[in-house]
Amino acid sequence: MSKILMITGDFTEDYETMVPFQALQAMGHSVDAVCPDKKAGDTVATSIHDFEGDQTYTEKRGHNFTLNANFDQVSAEEYDALIIPGGRAPEYLRLNEQVLKMVQHFFATNKPVAAICHGAQLLAAANVISGRKCSAYPACSPEVKLAGAEYADIAIDSAVTDGNLVTAPAWPAHPQWLQQFNALL
């Protein structure tokens, strides 16, 4: 089975982190969850984004998610695929040059990448989606377009695959998103 790298951070979206982390392991894949400046055993705070009829999602404090690998000890070359959860974490992760280089490695080597919700912010900052079809949380559509990608305006429970990239707007898309990502693995 595949060895997958998950790059996350504080205030990552709870479901978009925990569900793929557990589901991919249940399928037999190995998943290493890392965060810059943190080690295995450290936790990241998660947030729960819900759709309750307001103009945008609401946010509540989620669980603590325990990392199982050291960021400073992983090498993108050792992994078969990358997963980028959404939430507010990508907003900060995109400022880390080492994270950007890791993301770029997966595109340069055509390895599978799955990003959901605000994960597109990290893809845009890494300059890897130009000319691609990419979904994201609708509020991130300007960043997707400015990065030279075609924004895939799909249902919140849908996902889209373009080459080695699988993207989705938010956690309700988990079944489609994980199914399409697993097919690439």
SULCORCOR-V537879 format. One record per residue. RES is the residue in three letters. OMEGA is omega in whole degrees, -180 to 180 (NA if undefined). Layout:
res={RES,RES}
omega={OMEGA,OMEGA}
//
This chain:
res={MET,SER,LYS,ILE,LEU,MET,ILE,THR,GLY,ASP,PHE,THR,GLU,ASP,TYR,GLU,THR,MET,VAL,PRO,PHE,GLN,ALA,LEU,GLN,ALA,MET,GLY,HIS,SER,VAL,ASP,ALA,VAL,CYS,PRO,ASP,LYS,LYS,ALA,GLY,ASP,THR,VAL,ALA,THR,SER,ILE,HIS,ASP,PHE,GLU,GLY,ASP,GLN,THR,TYR,THR,GLU,LYS,ARG,GLY,HIS,ASN,PHE,THR,LEU,ASN,ALA,ASN,PHE,ASP,GLN,VAL,SER,ALA,GLU,GLU,TYR,ASP,ALA,LEU,ILE,ILE,PRO,GLY,GLY,ARG,ALA,PRO,GLU,TYR,LEU,ARG,LEU,ASN,GLU,GLN,VAL,LEU,LYS,MET,VAL,GLN,HIS,PHE,PHE,ALA,THR,ASN,LYS,PRO,VAL,ALA,ALA,ILE,CYS,HIS,GLY,ALA,GLN,LEU,LEU,ALA,ALA,ALA,ASN,VAL,ILE,SER,GLY,ARG,LYS,CYS,SER,ALA,TYR,PRO,ALA,CYS,SER,PRO,GLU,VAL,LYS,LEU,ALA,GLY,ALA,GLU,TYR,ALA,ASP,ILE,ALA,ILE,ASP,SER,ALA,VAL,THR,ASP,GLY,ASN,LEU,VAL,THR,ALA,PRO,ALA,TRP,PRO,ALA,HIS,PRO,GLN,TRP,LEU,GLN,GLN,PHE,ASN,ALA,LEU,LEU}
omega={-174,173,-171,175,175,177,-176,180,180,-179,165,180,-175,-177,-176,176,-174,-177,179,178,-178,-177,-179,175,179,178,179,179,173,-178,175,179,-177,176,177,178,178,-178,175,-178,174,178,168,175,176,175,179,177,-179,-178,-171,176,177,-179,176,-180,170,-178,176,178,179,-180,167,-180,-178,177,-178,177,-180,-180,-176,-178,180,177,-178,-178,-178,-173,180,-174,-179,174,-179,176,179,-172,-179,-178,-179,178,-179,180,-178,177,-177,-177,-180,177,180,179,177,180,-179,179,-177,177,180,-179,178,176,-179,177,175,177,-178,174,-179,176,178,177,179,177,180,-179,179,177,-176,-175,179,179,-179,172,-173,174,179,171,-174,179,178,-177,177,179,178,-179,179,178,177,179,172,179,178,-180,-175,178,-176,179,-180,177,180,177,174,-176,-179,-174,174,-179,180,-176,-176,-174,177,180,-176,-178,-179,-177,-179,178,-180,178,-180,178,178,-179,NA}
//
